[in-house]
Amino acid sequence: MNIQEYFARISYNKSHKDADLQTLTAIFQHHIQAIPFENLSMHCGETIELDLPSVYNKIVRKKRGGWCLESNQLFFWALQELGYDVCILGGNSYEPAEKAYSAEINHILLKVVIKGNSYIVDVGFGGIYQSWQPLMLVSGKDQPQVPGIFRFMEDNGTWYFEKVKRKHYIPEQSVPSTDTPELGNIRKIYTFTLEPRSIEDFQELNSYLQVSPDTILRKKSICSLQTSEGLYALVGWTFSETKYNYMEDVDLVQITTLTDEEVEKTLKEKFNIVLENKLTP
């Protein structure tokens, strides 16, 4: 495993001699625009292994993406190689259908400390709730980024991560819509504590997510990638392209339904993914 090979994978060719915030932010942005959030292995009959050499081989050498357990683990390795003070944390993601956070930890995220300041770094959430740069770990502070305004709220040692939603303009529809208007414009994303974890703590979760019929990851084949303007997402046969802030506080979302042949073509053209095994969307 080689940091230069990882840099080539994410098309990063600038200096990395200083483990500072500027370098972290640049590498972060290259990572999320090169490595898709995807669970396609589960829908191709492939097993997802959580050891670092397997993750590295899949994402760096085979030019695949991965879900949070893979992408954040790879990023953790890269940051350690570069000399960052980084640790793994566990999160409980919000499940809108249940209107509750998951009872068990089901997400991995990273905390990086630079010059005494803590930042949350998460390259593995994907979709429209993916941040585009490291977030300062401060309670109650609005942190505007291109995808929207993110913030953390801390209560008795538990941190809550949320995003202020924007309206969506979908050209086929006549009025801008939000995905769940009845909940107001705050979207809860996940909670976490600052208890350090190791990747071994997620092995059981990695196995469970691949076999449990109840998780969204088993029910849907998902691939999303951040772009310079917004986001590409392929869920099942539905491809959507989002442009952030197309109009003030409104994101443009263009949606297309694909055939099986177009799914394969779209994966190659938009996500730079060529699968070894047949995908069943």
N, C-alpha and C positions, 0 to 999 in steps of 0.2 A: 504494500500500500504506500502510495507516494503522493505527497501534497501537490507536486507539480502536475501530476496526472489528474488529480481532483480539480485543480485550477483550470486545466485545459477543458475538462468536462463542463465547467460553468463559465467558460470564456473570460476568465479573470486573468489579466496580465499586468496589473499595476504592482506597486511596491507592497510588501507585507512585512517589512522588517519591524514596524512598530505595532505592538498589540494595543492599538488605541481605538477610540470610538469611530473615527472616520474610516479606518480600514475595516472594522467589523461591519459597519453599515454597508460599505461597498461590496464586500464578499456576500453578505446577507442578500442584497438585492440581486446579485448575479446568480446566487443559488436558487432563489424562488422563481427567477425567469428562465432557468435552464432545466430544473428538476421538477417534473410534475408531481402533484399529490395524486397518487393513484392506487387503487386496490385491484388492478386487473389480474394479478396473479391468481387471486381467489376465483376468478371467473374464467381462468384458462387451465384449471386443474393443476396449478403449481403450488407448492408449499412455500410459505414465507418463513425463512430462517432468520433468527434475530442475532446471530453472532456477527461481529463486525466484518470479518473477511467476506462473508456471504453478502452482506448489505453493500459493501464496497464494490464487490464484483458485479452485482446487479445494477447498481446506480451509476457507478463510474465507468466500468468497462463495457457493460451491455447497454448503457445509455437508456436505462429505464428510470421510472420515478419510484415513489414508495409512499407508504402512509406514515403517520407521525413517528411511529416506533423506529422506522428505518431512516427517514430523512433527518430527524433531529439527532439520531445516534451518529449518523455520518457527520453532521455539522459539529456535534460535540467532539468527535475525534479530530476534525480539522482545526477547531479552535484550540484544543489542547496542543496539537502539533505547532501552532503558531504562538504558543506561550500565554494564552488567555487564562485568567482565573475563572473557570467555568464549572458549574455543577448541574446535575440532572434533577428536575423536580417532577412530581406527578400531579396530574390535573383530573378533575371530574367534569366532563362536558355537560352542557345544558341540553336537555332533550325537550324541544318545544311541544311535541305531542303529549308528553307526560307533565309538562309545565313544572319540571323539577330537574335538579342536577343528578347525574348518575350516582348510585349508592357506592359503587366501586370506582377506584381510579381507572380511567380508560384513555388517558392522554399523557404524553410526555412533552416537557418543555424545558428550556435551559435558562439558568440565571448566570449572568456574566458580571463580574465586578471590575470596574475600571476606575482607577484613582479614587477609590472609596465609594463610588456610586454604583448602585445595583441596577442592572437592566434585565428585562425579560426578553429572551430571544427565542422565537418559535417559527421555524421554517416549515412546520409540518401540519398546519391546520387546513390550508387549502381554501378554495372557494372565495366568497366575498368577505369572509371573516379573517382572511390572512392579512396580518400587518405587513407593511413594506419596509419597516426599519425597526431597530431595537427600541423598546419602550422603557422609559425610566420607571423604576418600581417606586411610585409615589401614589399615595391614596388620595382620590378625589380630584386629581388634576386632569383636565381635558388635554389629550395629545393628538392634535389634528395631523392626519397623513392623507395621501391621495385617496386611499379607499374609504376614508371617513374619519370620524373622531373616535379614538379609543380611550378607555380609562380603566383604572383599577380602583376598587373600593376595598378597604381592609376593615375587618371586624373580628376582634379577638383572635388574631393570628391566622384567620382565613382570608385569603385574597379573592376578590371577585373581579373577573375580567369581562368587560362589556364594550359594545360599539353602538354609536348613534347611527341609526339607519337612515338611508336616503330613499327618496321615491324612485321607482323604476318606470322608465318610459319604454314601452314595448310597442313598436310601430304598428303592429296588427291590432292593438287595442287603442281605444280612443282616449282613455284617461290614464294618467300615471297611477301606478299602484304600488303599495308596499306589500311585502310578502305576508305579513300578519298585522294588519292595521289595528286590530283590537288591542294589541299589546303596547300600543304607543310606539315611540320611535327608538326605544332602547332595546337592543338585542343582547341578552345574556349569552356569554360564550362558554366560559368554564370557571371553576374555582380551583384554588391550589393552596398549599401551605409551603413554607420554606424549608421543610425537612428534606435534606439531600437524599437522593435515591441512586441506585445503581441499575444498570440495564438488566441485571438478573431479576430485579423486582417486577419486570414486565414480561418475563418469559411465559408465565401462565396466561396473562392477558393476550399475548400474541397467539397462543394456541386457541384460546377461547373464541377470539374474534373470528377465527377462520372456520369454526364449526358451528357456532351458535346461529340458529336460523332467525333469531329475533333482531340481530343488529342490522342497522342500515347498510353496513358494509357488505353483508351477505345478500341483502335484498336488492342492492343496486350496484352495477359496475360504474365506477366513478373515476374520472381523470380530469384534473384542473391544473391550469398553469397561469401564473401571473404574466402579464405582458407590459410593455412600456406605457400603455394607456389604460389597461384594465385587466381583463381576465378571459381566458378560454375555458369552457367547461363542457365535458361530454359525460352525460349521465344516461346510461342505457343507450338508446338511439337518438337522444336529444342533445344537439349541439347548441350551445349558447355563447355569444360573444358580448361581453360587457365593456362599455366605455365609461369610466368614472367621470363624474361631473360634466356630463355632456351638456347639460344646462345647469344653472345654479341649483344645487342640492338635488339634482336629478341624474340618475345613471341611465344610459341607453342600453337596452338589452335586446339583442336580435337572436331569435330562436329558430332553429331548423330541425326538422325530423329527418334522420338519415336512413338509408337502406344498409343492409349488412356490408355490402361492398364499400359504401361510402364511409362506414365506421372505420374500416381498415385504412382507407385513404386519408381520412381526417386525422387519425392517430399519427400517421407518418408526417403529414404536411404541417399540422398545427402543433403537435406535441413532440415531434421527432422520435416517435416510438415505433419500433418494428417488433412485433411479438413473435416468439418462437413457436408458441402453441395457439391453437384456435380459441378466440374469445367468444364466449356466449354472453352477449350483452344482457 
